[in-house]
Amino acid sequence: MEIDAPKQPEIESKQIRDEELFKAAEWGDSSLFASLSPQQLANSLKFRNEDGRSLLHVAASFGHSQIVKLLSSGDDAMTVINSKDDEGWAPLHSAASIGNAELVELLLARGADVNAKNNGGRTALHYAASKGWLEIAQLLLTHGAKINITDKVGCTPLHRAASVGKLEICEFLIEEGAEIDATDKMGQTALMHSVICDDKQVAFLLIRHGADVDVEDKEGYTVLGRATAEFRPTLIDAAKAMIEAEG
């Protein structure tokens, strides 16, 4: 009696293969991807894990540039370059967040949307700013990143950099045209963020570049009102020095 070949083992084999590929993308095993045929590589772009992440997402988030090169080499890669996971992250968000300039450049060359936003409204530049990745920020701006783009709470990349004390990035963004007195949805400026975080260096940098110390947020507080009692006198001195220099 002739028996048809069972279908179930093929399904199980495919599932194992998917899992193997995701592990390889995480661990950086590029040899597994190099062994795939062009058709298998194209098919693998459709795979998603439990977080809605593609193999390209995973490889990018762990900084495995060789795997990203392999996955993004074919024409079919355009369908996944700007795909987003369950939190709205595209591979470019991950590459920028970990500070991998090679990956950022590669993804941009492959057609990544430099101003793509995740579910929080943040772009790759927001993450480069908050992590202090100067080279990444330079790359993104060269490829058309919007310097004053806002996230869901109204924060620009300058807000993000100021709120975590990234002095060098703050200076770079200002020099590149960041709006120094842009306000978020709470009505707070980058200077207010730096003062709330008690970061004197960033606060003084912003004041030297003309940040408004008199602006009020939506709760009616000024920059001085948000400052601690210890911080306030030095802020006043810095503002006075700025006024005198302008005069």
C-alpha positions as CSV (number, residue, x, y, z in Angstrom):
1,M,0.0,0.0,0.0
2,E,1.4,3.4,-1.0
3,I,1.3,6.1,1.8
4,D,1.5,9.8,1.0
5,A,4.5,11.6,2.6
6,P,3.5,13.3,5.8
7,K,3.2,17.0,5.8
8,Q,3.7,17.7,9.6
9,P,7.5,17.1,9.7
10,E,8.0,19.7,7.0
11,I,6.1,22.3,9.1
12,E,8.2,21.4,12.2
13,S,11.4,21.6,10.2
14,K,10.4,25.1,9.0
15,Q,9.7,26.2,12.5
16,I,13.1,24.9,13.7
17,R,14.8,26.6,10.8
18,D,13.1,30.0,11.7
19,E,14.3,29.6,15.3
20,E,17.8,28.8,14.2
21,L,17.9,31.8,12.0
22,F,16.8,34.1,14.8
23,K,19.4,32.7,17.1
24,A,22.0,33.1,14.4
25,A,20.9,36.7,13.9
26,E,21.3,37.3,17.6
27,W,24.6,35.6,18.0
28,G,26.2,36.9,14.8
29,D,26.5,33.6,13.0
30,S,26.8,35.0,9.5
31,S,27.8,31.6,8.0
32,L,24.3,30.2,8.4
33,F,22.9,33.1,6.3
34,A,25.7,32.8,3.8
35,S,24.7,29.2,3.3
36,L,21.2,30.1,2.2
37,S,20.2,30.3,-1.4
38,P,19.0,33.7,-2.8
39,Q,15.4,32.4,-2.6
40,Q,15.8,31.1,1.0
41,L,17.3,34.5,2.0
42,A,14.4,36.3,0.4
43,N,11.9,34.1,2.1
44,S,13.6,34.6,5.5
45,L,12.9,38.3,5.3
46,K,9.2,37.5,6.0
47,F,9.9,35.8,9.3
48,R,8.8,37.6,12.5
49,N,9.4,36.7,16.1
50,E,7.0,37.1,19.0
51,D,7.8,40.9,19.2
52,G,7.1,41.4,15.5
53,R,10.8,41.8,14.7
54,S,12.4,40.6,11.5
55,L,15.8,38.9,11.2
56,L,17.1,42.3,10.0
57,H,15.8,43.9,13.2
58,V,17.5,41.4,15.4
59,A,20.8,41.5,13.5
60,A,20.8,45.3,13.6
61,S,20.0,45.5,17.3
62,F,23.0,43.3,18.1
63,G,25.3,45.1,15.7
64,H,26.0,42.2,13.3
65,S,26.8,44.2,10.2
66,Q,27.7,41.1,8.1
67,I,24.3,39.6,8.6
68,V,22.6,42.9,7.9
69,K,24.6,43.1,4.6
70,L,23.5,39.6,3.6
71,L,19.8,40.2,4.5
72,S,19.7,43.6,2.8
73,S,21.6,42.7,-0.3
74,G,18.7,41.6,-2.5
75,D,15.9,43.6,-4.1
76,D,13.4,42.0,-1.8
77,A,15.1,43.7,1.2
78,M,13.3,46.9,0.4
79,T,10.2,45.3,1.9
80,V,11.8,44.9,5.3
81,I,14.3,47.8,5.6
82,N,11.6,50.1,6.9
83,S,9.3,47.5,8.5
84,K,8.5,48.1,12.2
85,D,8.2,45.8,15.1
86,D,5.4,45.8,17.7
87,E,6.8,49.0,19.3
88,G,7.3,50.7,16.0
89,W,11.0,50.3,15.8
90,A,12.7,50.0,12.4
91,P,16.2,48.5,12.1
92,L,17.6,52.0,11.8
93,H,16.3,52.9,15.3
94,S,18.2,50.0,16.7
95,A,21.4,50.7,14.8
96,A,21.4,54.3,15.9
97,S,20.6,53.4,19.5
98,I,23.5,51.1,19.9
99,G,25.9,53.6,18.2
100,N,26.9,51.4,15.2
101,A,27.9,53.9,12.5
102,E,28.7,51.2,9.9
103,L,25.2,49.8,10.3
104,V,23.5,53.2,10.2
105,E,25.3,54.0,7.0
106,L,24.5,50.7,5.4
107,L,20.8,50.9,6.3
108,L,20.6,54.4,4.9
109,A,22.3,53.4,1.7
110,R,19.8,50.5,1.4
111,G,16.9,53.0,1.6
112,A,16.1,53.3,5.4
113,D,13.7,56.2,6.2
114,V,15.9,58.5,8.2
115,N,12.9,60.2,9.8
116,A,10.8,57.1,10.6
117,K,9.1,57.3,14.0
118,N,8.4,54.5,16.4
119,N,5.3,54.3,18.6
120,G,6.8,56.9,20.9
121,G,7.2,59.3,18.0
122,R,11.0,59.0,18.2
123,T,13.4,58.9,15.3
124,A,16.9,57.5,15.0
125,L,18.2,61.1,15.7
126,H,16.3,61.1,19.0
127,Y,18.2,58.0,20.1
128,A,21.6,59.2,18.8
129,A,21.1,62.4,20.8
130,S,20.0,60.7,24.0
131,K,22.9,58.2,23.8
132,G,25.5,60.8,22.9
133,W,26.5,59.2,19.6
134,L,28.0,62.2,17.7
135,E,29.1,60.4,14.6
136,I,25.6,58.8,14.2
137,A,24.0,62.2,14.6
138,Q,26.3,63.6,11.9
139,L,25.5,60.7,9.6
140,L,21.7,61.1,10.1
141,L,21.7,64.8,9.5
142,T,23.8,64.3,6.3
143,H,21.1,62.0,5.1
144,G,18.3,64.4,5.8
145,A,17.3,63.9,9.4
146,K,15.0,66.6,10.6
147,I,16.8,68.3,13.5
148,N,13.7,69.8,15.2
149,I,11.4,66.8,14.7
150,T,9.3,66.1,17.8
151,D,8.3,62.8,19.5
152,K,4.9,62.1,21.1
153,V,5.6,64.3,24.1
154,G,6.9,67.1,22.0
155,C,10.6,66.6,22.6
156,T,13.2,67.4,20.0
157,P,16.6,65.6,19.8
158,L,18.0,68.6,21.7
159,H,15.5,68.1,24.5
160,R,16.6,64.4,24.6
161,A,20.3,65.2,24.7
162,A,19.9,68.0,27.3
163,S,17.8,65.8,29.6
164,V,20.6,63.2,29.9
165,G,23.6,65.6,30.0
166,K,25.1,64.9,26.5
167,L,27.0,68.1,26.2
168,E,28.9,67.4,23.0
169,I,25.7,66.4,21.2
170,C,23.9,69.5,22.5
171,E,26.6,71.7,21.1
172,F,26.6,70.0,17.8
173,L,22.8,70.1,17.4
174,I,22.7,73.8,18.3
175,E,25.5,74.5,15.7
176,E,23.5,72.6,13.1
177,G,20.4,74.7,13.7
178,A,18.4,73.1,16.5
179,E,15.7,75.4,17.8
180,I,17.1,76.2,21.2
181,D,13.9,77.4,22.8
182,A,11.6,74.8,21.3
183,T,9.0,73.6,23.9
184,D,7.6,70.2,24.5
185,K,4.0,69.5,25.4
186,M,4.6,70.5,29.0
187,G,5.9,73.9,27.7
188,Q,9.5,73.0,28.7
189,T,12.6,73.9,26.8
190,A,15.9,72.0,26.6
191,L,17.3,74.4,29.2
192,M,14.4,73.5,31.6
193,H,15.2,69.8,31.0
194,S,18.9,70.4,31.9
195,V,18.0,72.4,35.0
196,I,15.5,69.8,36.2
197,C,18.2,67.2,35.8
198,D,20.6,69.6,37.7
199,D,23.1,69.5,34.8
200,K,25.1,72.7,35.1
201,Q,27.4,72.1,32.1
202,V,24.5,71.7,29.6
203,A,22.5,74.5,31.2
204,F,25.4,76.9,30.9
205,L,26.0,75.8,27.3
206,L,22.4,76.5,26.4
207,I,22.5,79.9,28.2
208,R,25.7,80.9,26.3
209,H,23.9,80.1,23.1
210,G,21.0,82.4,24.1
211,A,18.5,80.1,25.7
212,D,15.6,82.0,27.2
213,V,15.7,81.8,31.1
214,D,12.3,83.6,31.4
215,V,10.1,81.3,29.5
216,E,7.3,79.7,31.6
217,D,6.1,76.1,31.2
218,K,2.5,75.1,31.4
219,E,2.6,74.8,35.2
220,G,3.8,78.4,35.4
221,Y,7.4,77.7,36.3
222,T,10.4,79.5,34.7
223,V,13.8,78.0,34.4
224,L,14.8,79.6,37.7
225,G,11.6,78.3,39.3
226,R,12.6,74.7,38.2
227,A,16.1,75.1,39.6
228,T,17.2,73.9,43.0
229,A,18.1,76.5,45.6
230,E,21.8,75.6,45.2
231,F,21.6,75.8,41.4
232,R,19.7,79.1,41.1
233,P,22.4,81.6,42.0
234,T,24.8,80.2,39.4
235,L,22.1,80.2,36.8
236,I,21.4,83.9,37.5
237,D,25.1,84.7,37.3
238,A,25.3,82.9,34.0
239,A,22.3,84.7,32.6
240,K,23.7,88.1,33.7
241,A,27.1,87.3,32.2
242,M,25.3,86.6,28.9
243,I,23.4,89.8,29.0
244,E,26.5,91.8,29.7
245,A,28.4,90.1,26.9
246,E,25.6,91.0,24.5
247,G,25.6,94.5,25.7
